[in-house]
Amino acid sequence: MDELLELLDEAWDDESGFLGKLRSGEFDLDAGEAYVALLSRIPPIGETAEARLVQLIWFAPMFIEWQLERAAKSEDELKQLTRIATQVHEAVSNVLGIP
């Protein structure tokens, strides 16, 4: 779990992480695909959850949607980033569950 938390934390890095780059208005398709794959590695959360894991993933779907217009430089990038946003939302929903 430590390695997974480290990789999730790195996704928020301003210079190299998918979410950090989005914050700067830069969309990296490969990093987005890798982030979705990383989320897929998280086992479903049962009755107890490590707080840091939840902190690192729950906000990501909203954050990506807020960056769509800012980070996508073309219609094609907007389409690709929207697809990544949907996949991130689905992956986080699979991990956390839907009430």
Backbone as numpy.savetxt, mean C-alpha at the origin, in Angstrom:
# Nx Ny Nz CAx CAy CAz Cx Cy Cz
7.59 -12.29 11.31 6.76 -11.09 11.31 7.63 -9.84 11.31
8.80 -9.89 11.94 9.69 -8.73 11.98 10.10 -8.28 10.58
10.43 -9.25 9.71 10.83 -8.90 8.35 9.66 -8.25 7.61
8.48 -8.78 7.79 7.29 -8.23 7.15 7.04 -6.80 7.61
7.14 -6.56 8.90 6.96 -5.21 9.43 8.01 -4.25 8.89
9.23 -4.73 8.77 10.31 -3.89 8.22 10.00 -3.51 6.77
9.57 -4.48 5.98 9.25 -4.21 4.57 8.05 -3.26 4.44
7.05 -3.44 5.30 5.89 -2.53 5.29 6.30 -1.12 5.68
7.19 -1.01 6.65 7.70 0.30 7.07 8.48 0.95 5.94
9.28 0.18 5.23 10.07 0.70 4.11 9.19 1.22 2.98
7.99 0.69 2.84 7.08 1.17 1.80 6.72 2.63 1.99
6.85 3.14 3.23 6.55 4.55 3.53 7.79 5.43 3.41
8.96 4.86 3.09 10.19 5.65 2.95 10.04 6.66 1.81
10.38 7.91 2.10 10.20 8.99 1.12 10.98 8.80 -0.17
12.15 8.19 -0.10 13.00 8.08 -1.28 12.84 6.78 -2.05
12.54 5.69 -1.34 12.53 4.40 -2.04 11.22 3.63 -1.94
10.36 4.01 -1.02 9.13 3.24 -0.81 8.00 3.66 -1.74
7.15 2.72 -2.09 6.02 3.01 -2.97 5.15 4.14 -2.43
4.76 4.04 -1.15 3.88 5.06 -0.57 4.63 6.38 -0.36
5.90 6.30 0.01 6.71 7.50 0.17 6.88 8.25 -1.14
7.11 7.52 -2.21 7.24 8.15 -3.53 5.91 8.79 -3.95
4.80 8.11 -3.68 3.49 8.69 -4.00 3.31 10.02 -3.27
3.74 10.07 -2.03 3.64 11.31 -1.24 4.35 12.45 -1.96
5.43 12.11 -2.69 6.19 13.11 -3.43 5.66 13.31 -4.85
4.56 12.64 -5.18 3.98 12.79 -6.51 4.59 11.89 -7.56
5.28 10.83 -7.14 5.94 9.93 -8.08 5.29 8.54 -8.02
4.75 8.10 -9.15 4.15 6.77 -9.24 5.15 5.81 -9.85
5.45 4.73 -9.13 6.37 3.69 -9.57 5.57 2.39 -9.69
5.23 2.01 -10.92 4.38 0.84 -11.16 4.98 -0.42 -10.55
6.26 -0.66 -10.77 6.89 -1.87 -10.24 6.83 -1.90 -8.71
7.08 -0.76 -8.09 7.00 -0.69 -6.62 5.56 -0.91 -6.15
4.59 -0.42 -6.93 3.18 -0.65 -6.59 2.83 -2.12 -6.65
3.27 -2.78 -7.69 3.03 -4.22 -7.82 3.69 -4.98 -6.67
4.90 -4.59 -6.31 5.62 -5.24 -5.22 4.90 -5.01 -3.89
4.31 -3.82 -3.71 3.59 -3.51 -2.47 2.33 -4.38 -2.35
1.61 -4.55 -3.46 0.43 -5.41 -3.45 0.85 -6.85 -3.10
1.94 -7.32 -3.68 2.44 -8.67 -3.38 2.82 -8.78 -1.90
3.43 -7.73 -1.36 3.80 -7.73 0.05 2.57 -7.82 0.94
1.53 -7.05 0.62 0.29 -7.12 1.40 -0.32 -8.51 1.36
-0.17 -9.18 0.23 -0.72 -10.53 0.08 -0.04 -11.54 1.00
1.15 -11.21 1.48 1.89 -12.12 2.37 1.43 -12.03 3.82
0.61 -11.04 4.14 0.18 -10.85 5.52 -0.93 -11.85 5.83
-0.76 -12.64 6.87 -1.83 -13.57 7.24 -3.02 -12.80 7.81
-4.23 -13.35 7.69 -5.39 -12.68 8.29 -5.17 -12.46 9.78
-5.66 -11.33 10.25 -5.49 -10.98 11.66 -6.62 -11.61 12.45
-6.28 -12.32 13.50 -7.27 -12.98 14.34 -7.74 -12.05 15.44
-7.93 -12.60 16.59 -8.45 -11.81 17.70 -7.44 -10.81 18.23
-6.17 -11.10 18.07 -5.15 -10.15 18.50 -4.32 -9.75 17.30
-3.86 -8.52 17.32 -3.05 -8.03 16.21 -1.93 -7.18 16.75
-0.81 -7.23 16.09 0.28 -6.36 16.46 -0.06 -4.95 15.98
-0.08 -4.01 16.89 -0.50 -2.65 16.58 0.31 -2.04 15.44
1.60 -2.28 15.39 2.44 -1.68 14.35 2.00 -2.16 12.97
1.63 -3.42 12.83 1.16 -3.93 11.55 -0.07 -3.16 11.09
-1.03 -2.99 11.97 -2.25 -2.27 11.62 -1.93 -0.82 11.27
-1.05 -0.18 12.04 -0.66 1.20 11.76 -0.08 1.35 10.36
0.69 0.36 9.94 1.39 0.47 8.66 0.50 0.17 7.46
-0.63 -0.51 7.65 -1.42 -0.86 6.47 -2.79 -0.22 6.39
-3.46 0.12 7.49 -4.86 0.54 7.41 -5.05 1.82 6.62
-4.11 2.74 6.68 -4.24 4.05 6.05 -3.88 4.01 4.56
-3.14 3.02 4.12 -2.60 2.97 2.76 -3.67 3.11 1.66
-4.80 2.40 1.72 -5.77 2.55 0.63 -6.28 3.99 0.45
-6.60 4.65 1.55 -7.06 6.05 1.45 -5.94 6.95 0.94
-4.75 6.73 1.45 -3.62 7.56 1.05 -3.37 7.47 -0.45
-3.40 6.26 -1.00 -3.16 6.09 -2.43 -4.24 6.81 -3.23
-5.48 6.68 -2.83 -6.56 7.36 -3.55 -6.39 8.87 -3.52
-5.91 9.41 -2.41 -5.68 10.85 -2.32 -4.57 11.31 -3.27
-3.68 10.40 -3.65 -2.53 10.75 -4.49 -2.77 10.51 -5.98
-3.90 9.94 -6.35 -4.14 9.55 -7.74 -3.86 10.67 -8.73
-4.53 11.78 -8.59 -4.40 12.87 -9.55 -3.02 13.51 -9.49
-2.45 13.54 -8.31 -1.16 14.20 -8.12 0.00 13.38 -8.68
-0.04 12.07 -8.48 1.10 11.23 -8.83 1.07 10.71 -10.25
-0.11 10.52 -10.82 -0.21 9.98 -12.18 0.04 11.09 -13.19
1.00 10.86 -14.06 1.40 11.88 -15.03 0.69 11.72 -16.39
-0.07 10.65 -16.55 -0.77 10.40 -17.81 -2.02 9.59 -17.52
-2.88 9.48 -18.50 -4.08 8.65 -18.34 -3.71 7.20 -18.10
-2.66 6.73 -18.77 -2.23 5.35 -18.59 -1.74 5.13 -17.16
-0.93 6.06 -16.63 -0.48 5.93 -15.25 -1.65 6.02 -14.28
-2.62 6.88 -14.57 -3.80 6.99 -13.70 -4.55 5.66 -13.66
-4.68 5.04 -14.81 -5.36 3.75 -14.89 -4.58 2.69 -14.10
-3.26 2.67 -14.25 -2.44 1.68 -13.55 -2.46 1.92 -12.05
-2.35 3.18 -11.63 -2.35 3.49 -10.21 -3.72 3.21 -9.59
-4.78 3.45 -10.33 -6.12 3.14 -9.85 -6.27 1.62 -9.64
-5.69 0.84 -10.54 -5.70 -0.62 -10.40 -4.93 -1.03 -9.14
-3.76 -0.42 -8.94 -2.98 -0.71 -7.74 -3.77 -0.33 -6.49
-4.43 0.83 -6.51 -5.23 1.29 -5.36 -6.32 0.27 -5.02
-6.98 -0.24 -6.04 -8.03 -1.24 -5.83 -7.44 -2.51 -5.24
-6.30 -2.94 -5.75 -5.68 -4.17 -5.25 -5.20 -3.99 -3.81
-4.66 -2.81 -3.48 -4.22 -2.55 -2.11 -5.43 -2.58 -1.18
-6.52 -1.94 -1.59 -7.74 -1.93 -0.78 -8.22 -3.36 -0.53
-8.25 -4.18 -1.57 -8.69 -5.57 -1.44 -7.77 -6.37 -0.53
-6.45 -6.16 -0.68 -5.49 -6.90 0.13 -5.63 -6.52 1.61
-5.76 -5.22 1.89 -5.91 -4.78 3.28 -7.24 -5.29 3.85
-8.30 -5.26 3.04 -9.59 -5.78 3.48 -9.50 -7.28 3.81
-8.74 -8.01 3.02 -8.55 -9.44 3.28 -7.82 -9.68 4.59
-6.85 -8.82 4.90 -6.08 -8.96 6.12 -6.90 -8.57 7.35
-7.52 -7.39 7.28 -8.21 -6.86 8.45 -9.64 -7.34 8.57
-10.22 -7.77 7.46 -11.63 -8.17 7.45 -12.54 -6.97 7.27
-13.77 -7.25 6.92 -14.75 -6.20 6.70 -15.86 -6.40 7.73
-16.21 -5.32 8.45 -17.22 -5.47 9.51 -18.60 -5.79 8.95
